[in-house]
């Protein structure tokens, strides 16, 4: 019993109260994250769009997300974390209902584009809030705990969505919108502003340095890391776009897809809390390279899947890679972000997910139609291998950069608001690679 209590204390103890409010909001939101899981099936079977048209709509969701993360990153630094999150969640809930009611292709496409803008604008603010208030020594487990909540919700949502789809697809959109609003309510009532600024007069925030975009564009180490994340995301996001179509072509029902994809969340819920101890002290470049290989193998084996248990096996394999990738990615991006530009750096990193969200379904759909299902999944394996080699080559430069930023760190003073709920200043629920383009977190 003492061992279990010690493990629990080491895993979840000592984190700010505001982190747990946002953790709860994330969990509630993800419990209702139905739409993106079944969007490809909804578009092809309910709206009778072609695979290419479905890929275009999902791609527009990603394109909107690219705009959202860029604008959200700027607003996070200039306007504040809290108002950016509130606006993004309220807009996402509204557009979720609008997308569910849309019928013509142009209306569905426009709804997906705008939903992507609002849904993904929240990501930079979440990421920046976590870095703001969670001490560096606690960030690995904080990101892992939040990622665990995301996938607990996702696992339940995947199964529930399959059942809800049988009652009518509009229900998926309505429940997703409702949970997004609940998350917004939690943020509004329980979480205060966490934006920080270079130390100055108490209560006065200083603007972020000018030339932020130029700084990011000159940061080759950071941009290289973003490019590698883009490669990995192009592979990973095929589970949202092309995997449900492949399973439908194999004669499997939407409910079956929901059950199979739920294995992803179940495995993460069971094992993710043990990952920080497993990878602590190990080279992050080696961990990321191993994760890329495992994910590539998992998606590559999908080329040979034709039954439920084979599809389930492939999901379990690439999920292991995802579990290794997520906490290493999250802590590394935190260390590569200068304090005064955290929102913008988070936005730039999230942009790689949105670019992948825009291009992965389109590229996957075209490759599948032109070269076949087998070629698509074997190409995923090849991309994973390329990403693994690139991580090994670029890793030392990233670690040197992170070390320099730690050494050059300057004192910061929290920017508080009159109605901020008390001492533990706010925080977290952040971004993760696993659910990058899913609504609400």
N, C-alpha and C positions, 0 to 999 in steps of 0.2 A: 504494500500500500504506500509506504514511504517513497518507494522508487517511482510509482505512478504519480504521486503528488509532486515529487521533485521534477519529473519530466514535464508535467503540466505547468509548474511554476516557471521552468526554464523556457517553455514554449510560448506561454501567453501572459506571464506575469510582468508587471511593471510598465505596461503601456498606458498612454493617456486615456482618460475617460472618453474624450471626443473621438479617439480612434474607434472605440467600440460602438459609438453612435453611428459612425459612418460604416463600420463593418456590418452593423445591423441593417442599415439602409441598403447596402450592397446586396446582402443576402435576400432581402425582400424583393428588391428589383429583379434579381436574377431568377428568383422563383417564378416570376412572370415573364421571363424573356423568351416568349414563345415564337415570336414572328420570324426572326431571322433563321431559326432552326428549320422552319418549314416553308420558308419563302419560295425556294426553288420548286418544291412540290406544289404549293399553292398556285404559282404562276403557270405551271405547265398542265396541271390536272384540273384546277378549278377555273382559271381564267383562259385556259387552252392556248397559251403562248408557246412558241417553239423554244427549244433549248437555247438557241442563240438570243432570242428576245428575252428570255428569263435571265441569261447571263448579262445582257445589256442593262436590265433593270437593277440587278444586284450590283453591277459595275457602277451605275449612277449613284446608288447608295454609298459606295466607296468614294466616288468623286465628290459627293456632298460632304462626306467625312473629311476629305482632304482640306476642303475649305473650312470646315468646322474646327478642325484641330489647329489650323493656322490662325484663324481669328480668335479661337479660344485661348491659345497660348499668349497672344498679345493682350487680350482682355484680362487674363489671369494676372499678368504683371502690372498692368495699368489700372484696371478697374477693381480687381480683387478676386480672390478664390471663390468666396461665398456667392456674390451676385452672379458671377459667371456660371456657377453650378446651378443656381436656381433658375436662371433664364434658360439654360440649356435643357434642363429637365422639363420645365413647363412647355417649352416649344416642342420637345420630343413627344410628350404625351398628346399634344394637339395634333401633330402631324401623323402620329400612329393611328388615331381614329380616322383621319382623312384618308390615309392610305388604305385602310380596311374598307372604306366606302367607295373608293375609286374603281371605275370599271374600264374605260378605254385605255389602250396602251399608253397614250401620251399622259393621261392623268395619273396612272400608276407610276410611270417613269418620273414625273414631276414630284409626286408624293415621296417616292424613294429618295430622290435627290435632296429635298428639303429635310426629310427625316434624318438623313445622314449628316447634314449640316448641324442640326441641333443635338443629335445624340452624341456625336463625337466631339463637340465643343467642350464637353465636360471633362474629357480625359486629361488635358494638361493641368487643369485646376486640381483634380484628384491627385495626380502625381506630385505636383508642387506642394500640396498640403502635407503629404506624407513626409517629403524631404524636409519641409519647414520644421516640423515638430518632433519627429522621431529621431532620437540620437543615432549617430552613425552605427554604433555598436548594436543597435536594436533593429536596424532597417531590414536585414535579411529575414528575420522571423516575422516582422510586421508585414512585409510584402507577401511572405508565404501564407500568413494567416488570412490576409485579405484575398489572396488567390484561392485559398481553400474555401472561403465563403462564396466566391464567384462560382466555383465548380460544384459546391454542394447545391446551390440554387440551380445551376445548369443541369445537373443530373436529374433533379426532381422535375424541372421544367420540360426536359426532353420527353420524359414519360408522360407527364400530364398533358403536354401539347398534343401527343398522338391521340390521347383520349378526347381532348377538347375538339380536335379537328373533326372527329366523327360527329360532333354535335353542331358543327358549323365553323367555318374559318373566321368569321367576323368575331367570334368569341375570343380567338387568340389575340386579335388587335385590341379589343376592349380590356382584357385582363392585363396585357402588357402596358397599356396606357395607365391603368389604375395603379399598378405597382410603381411605375415611374413617378406618379404624383405623390405616392406615399413616401418615396425616397426624398422628394423635394420638401415635403412637410417635415421630415426628420431633420434635414439640413437647416431649414428655416428656424425651427424651434430649439434645436439642441447644439448646433455647431456654429462657432463664431469665426470671424475672419482670422486667417493665419498668415497673411502676407507679411513679409519681412522687408526691411530696407536697411541700407548702410546706417550704422549708428549715427544718430543726430538728435535734435531736440525731442524730448519725450512727447509722444503723441503725434508727431509729424512724420509722414512718410516721404521719402525722396524718390523721384522717378527713376526708372531703370535707365542705365546709360544709353546715350544715343548711339546709333549705328549697330543696333543689335543684330539685324539681318546680316550686315557685313561681317560681324564677328563670327556668326555661325557659318557663313559661307567660306570663311578662311580657315575654319577649324577642320582640317583634313582628317584628323584622327576620329573626331566625332562623326563626320559625314561618312567615313568608311564604315563605322559601326552601324550607322543608319542604313547604309546600302546592304550590309550583310543581313540586317533584320528584314529588309525588303525581300531578299531572296528566300529566307526562311518562311516569311509570311505568304509568299506566292504558292509555296507548297502546302502550308498548313491550312489555308483558307479553302482549299479544294474540298475539305470535309463539309463545308456549308453549301457550296455550289454544285460541284460535279458528283460527289459521293451520293447524295440522295437521288440524283437522276440515274446514276449507274445501278443503284439498288432497285429503283422502280423498273428499269429495263430488265432486271433479273427476275421480275415478277414478285418483288417483295413490297409489302404495303407501307404506307406512311407510318403506321403505328410500329411496324417492325424497325424501320429506320430510327424512330425515336428511341426504341429500346436499345438498339445497337449503339447509337451515338451516346446514350446515357452512360454506357460503360466508361467513356472518357471521364465524365464527372465523378462517377463512383470510384474509379481507381485513384483519382487525384484526392478525393475526400479521405480515402483510406490511407494513402501513403504520403501526401504532400507535407504533412507536419513533421515527417521524419527526414525529409530531404535536406533542410538546413544543416543538420548534424552530419549528414552523409557527405556534403560537399564543402563544409566549412574547412578552411585552410588549404583547399586544393586550388590549383591554377584555374582561374575562371575561363581562360582561353581553351584549356583542355576539356573542361566541362561543357562549354558551348560547342566545341567541335564534336564531342561525343554525342551531344543532344542532336546536332544536325544529322549525323550519320544514322542514329536510331530513327529519327523522324522520316528520313529518306527511305530507309528500309521498310518501315511500316506502310507508308503510302505506296511504295513500289510494289509490295506484295498484293495490293488491292487489284492489280492487273490479273491475278489468278484466282480472285475470290468469286464465288458464285452461289454460296450458301450462307445462311445466317451465321453459323459458327466461324466460317472463314472471314467474313466481314468483321465479326467481333474480335477475332484474333488480330487483324490488322490495326483496329482501333486501339487495342491494348498496347501494341508495340509502339505506335507513334505517340501514344499518351505518355509512355515512359520518357521519351525524348522531350516532350513538352514540359514534364515535371522538372527535368534538369535545367531546361532552358529558362524558364520563367523567373525564378529568384535570382539567378546569375545576371540575366538581362536587366532586371529592375534595379539591383544594387549598383551595377556598372553604370547605367545611365544616370543614376543619382550622383555618382562620383565624378562623372564627366561634365556635369552641369554647373557653371559658375553661379554663385549664390544670387547675384542680382538679375540673372537671366533664366531662372529655373522654369518659369512658365513658358518662355519661348523655346527653350531647349526641349522641354517635355512635348510642346506642340510639334517641333520639328521631328522628334522621334516618333510621335504618334502618326505623323504624316506618312511615314513609311508603311504603317498598317493600312492607312486609307488608300494610298496608291496601290497597294496590293489588293485591297478590297475592290478597287475600281477595275484593276486589270486581271486579277486571278480568274474571276468567272468568265470574262471575255476570252482570255487566252486559253483557259481550260476548255470552254465550249468550242472554240474554233479548232483546237488541236484534236479534241475528241471527234468532231464531225469530219475533219479532213484526214486524220491518220488513225483514228480508232481508239477505243477505250484502253487497250493495252499500252499503246504509245504514250498516252497521257500519264499513266501511273509510273511507267519506267522513266519518263522524263523527270518526274518528281524525285525519283531516287537519284538521278544524275545531278539535279540541282542541290540536293542535300549533300552529296559528296563534295561538290565545288565549294559550298559554304563552309564545310568542315575544314578544308585545307586553308581557306582564306582566314578563318578564325585563328588557326595556329600561326599563320604568318603575321597577322596584324596584332595579335594579343600583346606582345611586349610593349609596343608603342602605346597602347591604351593604358596599360598599367603604369607606365612612366608618367603619362599625362594625369592620371588620377592622383598619383603621388604628389605631383607638383601642385595641383589644385588644393589638396589637403594642406600642404605646407603654406600655401598663400592665402588660406582662409582668413576672412576678416570678421570682426564682431558684428553681429546683427541685432537689431532691436525689434521685438514684435510690434506690429501695427494692430492695435486693438480698437474695437468699436464700443460705443457707449453701452450697447446691449449684448456684448459678448458674454456667454455663460462661463464664467469663472476660470480658475487657475490653470487647469490643465490645457491650455490652449489647444486647439483643435487638431483634428487630423485624419485622415487617411482613407483608404479604400482604393487603391490605385490601379493602374493600368497593367495590363498584363497581356502578354502575348497570346494567351489562350483565347481571350475573348475580345479581341481588339475591336471588332466592328459590331459588337452586340450592344443593343441599346441600353443605356443607363449607367454605365460605369466606366 
